[in-house]
Amino acid sequence: MILLEYNPENLSVISEIIRSKLTYDLLPRKWFTRNMMNPTFGHCHNAAGCLYKIFGHENVHMYRALDDEGIWHWWVIDKENKLIDLTSEQYTSQGRNPPYAEGQKASMLGFEYKKRVLRLFERVMTEYENRINNRPALWS
């Protein structure tokens, strides 16, 4: 299911909103401390899952790979093979490279991970709707 047409303008707007909504409450507890020093750390599944829910499997696919610390990293690749990683800064800000070369197509995780993606999705779509209707967001 596609909620928004996949095009550069919508991707840019949605990506900006997703990044602005990656809040502490969306993290698994085990990532709290590391996220304080590295604000995008722990949010890759949330960001990738939200892009997937908004633009649909017809346009983007989720990928993941283990990084150099044995932690899963998530991103999406679009139908034209463009890699989109809204949380790459968790690596680049530390002088590290994301593990794209080892990437494998994957499905969204379930349980608490899916609940966090859905929470982010609701916040992103509310902000998007407010923007297109020129209304201020009620919460951020």
JOURJO-V747974 format. One record per backbone hydrogen bond with DSSP energy under -0.5 kcal/mol. CO is the residue of the C=O (numbers start at 1). NH is the residue of the N-H. E is the energy in kcal/mol with one decimal. If there is no record, write none. Layout:
co-><CO/CO>
nh-><NH/NH>
e-><E/E>
This chain:
co-><5/7/8/9/10/11/12/13/14/15/16/17/18/19/21/23/24/28/29/31/32/33/34/34/38/40/43/44/45/46/47/48/49/50/51/52/54/54/56/56/59/61/62/63/64/65/67/71/73/75/76/77/78/82/84/85/87/88/88/89/91/91/92/98/99/100/104/110/110/111/112/113/114/115/116/117/118/119/120/121/122/123/124/125/126/127/128/129/130/131>
nh-><7/11/12/13/14/15/16/17/18/19/20/21/21/22/23/26/27/31/32/35/36/37/37/38/41/43/47/48/49/50/51/52/53/54/55/56/3/4/59/60/79/77/106/75/104/73/70/67/65/63/84/61/81/78/76/88/90/91/92/93/94/96/95/100/102/103/64/113/114/115/116/117/118/119/120/121/122/123/124/125/126/127/128/129/130/131/132/133/135/134>
e-><-0.9/-2.7/-2.3/-2.4/-2.8/-2.5/-2.2/-2.3/-3.0/-2.5/-1.8/-1.1/-1.1/-1.0/-1.8/-2.1/-1.8/-2.3/-1.6/-2.2/-1.3/-0.7/-0.7/-1.1/-2.2/-1.9/-2.7/-2.6/-2.7/-2.1/-2.2/-2.3/-2.3/-2.1/-2.7/-2.0/-2.2/-1.8/-1.8/-2.3/-1.7/-2.2/-2.7/-2.0/-2.3/-2.7/-1.9/-2.4/-1.7/-3.0/-3.3/-2.1/-2.3/-2.6/-2.4/-1.0/-1.9/-2.2/-2.3/-2.0/-1.8/-2.5/-1.4/-1.2/-1.2/-2.1/-2.0/-1.3/-0.6/-2.0/-2.1/-2.0/-2.5/-2.1/-2.4/-3.0/-2.4/-1.9/-2.8/-2.7/-2.1/-2.2/-2.7/-2.7/-2.3/-2.4/-2.5/-1.5/-3.4/-1.3>
